[in-house]
Amino acid sequence: MKREIIVTDKAPQAIGTYSQAVKTGSTVYLSGQIPLVPETMELVAGDMEAQIRRVFDNLAAVCAAAGGTLTDIAKLNIFLTDLSHFPLVNQVMATYFQQPYPARAAVGVAALPKGAAVEMDAVMVLGG
């Protein structure tokens, strides 16, 4: 099956050897997004809520570049350096998603790239 590489300047450019997303058939695999501002490639200023919102905005931009939206996400993975932020993730996520929600995992990790406190990746299914 043919693979299509998804690229957009509305989300941070890759900071390593990966693509923003890869589309295979109707499935899109979105790489992890941290709260980088696409124009500056610096972490967003502000509190944890600002970081979480920036990550969702970055994911939304990659979804749009692939022809979808956040509502097309089937599986969302959330990585937090402090699991005490889990309730805030739920609160912010409720402003971006409506039921039925995607399947999801939330994992506590020791560190994330560039000192970010949150990272998310996803699998999106188009046309479903």
N, C-alpha and C positions, 0 to 999 in steps of 0.2 A: 504494500500500500504506500502511496506517495506521501511524503512528509512536507509540510509547508512551515517555514520559519516565520513567526509573527514578530514584527518590529514596529514600535511606535515611539515617537519623540515625546508623547504625552505621559510617559512613564519613565522612570530612571533607566538609563542604558545599563547593560550588563557590566558588572564590575569584576567579572571573571570569565572563565571559559564556558559560557552557557548562553542560551538564547532566552529572550523574554518569555517566549512560549513556542511550543511546537504543536501543530495541528496535524492529526492523522485521521482521515475520514471525518467523522463528526465530533471527534474527541479532541479537546485542546488541553494540553498540559502546561499550566502556568508556573513559571519558576518563582521561587521565593521573592517576595517584595519586602523590603524594609522601609522605614519612613523617610526615604530620600525625596527631596524636592527635585523633580526632573530637570528644571532649568539650572540649578546650582550644583546638583549631585551632593548636597550637604543634608544632614539630618534636619528635619523640620524643627523649627523653634517651638517651644511651648511644653505643655505638660503631657502626661501619658495619653490623655484623650486625643490630643492633637496628633500624637504618633500613630495611634490606632486608626484615626480618620485618614491620615495620609496613606497608610498602607491600603485601606479599602479603596481610596481614590486611585492609587497606583494600579491595584488589581482591576478596577473598573475600566481604566484606560486600556489595559492589555486585552481585557475581554472585548471591548469595543473594536479594537484593531483586528481581532479575530472574527468579528461579526456577531458577537453576543453581548450579554449583559451579566451583571452579578447574579441575576436570577437563574441563569443557565448553569451556574456552578453546582455540580453534583457532590463534590467532596472538597472540604476546606480543612487545611491543616494550620494550626496556630502554634507558634513557638514563643514563649515568654521567658524572660530572664527572672521574672518574679511572678509566681502564680497568684499572688494577692491581687493582681490586676485582672484576674479572670472575670469577676462580676462586671467590671468596667467594659471589658471586651463584649460581654453579652449585651450590656446596655447600648453600646455604640452599634453593635451588629444589628440590633433591632431597628435602627434607623436606616440601614442599608438593605435589609432583607425582610421579606414577609413570608409567612407560612405558605407552602411547606418549606422548611429550612433545609439546607444541604446537610448531608452527613458531615461530621466534623470530629476532629481530634484537637486537643489542647495539651501541649507538652511543655514542661519546665525544662529549660536548658541553662547551661552555665554561662554562655556568652553567645553573641550574635555579631555578624560583620559590622564594622564601623562603630561598635559600641551601642548599637540599637537595642531597645528593650523589647521589641516585638518584630516578628517576621511571620508572613503567611504565604502559603502556596496553595494551589487549587487544581482541580480537574473539572473542566467545563464540557458539557455535552450540548451540541447545537442541534436545533430542530426537534427537540424532544418534548 
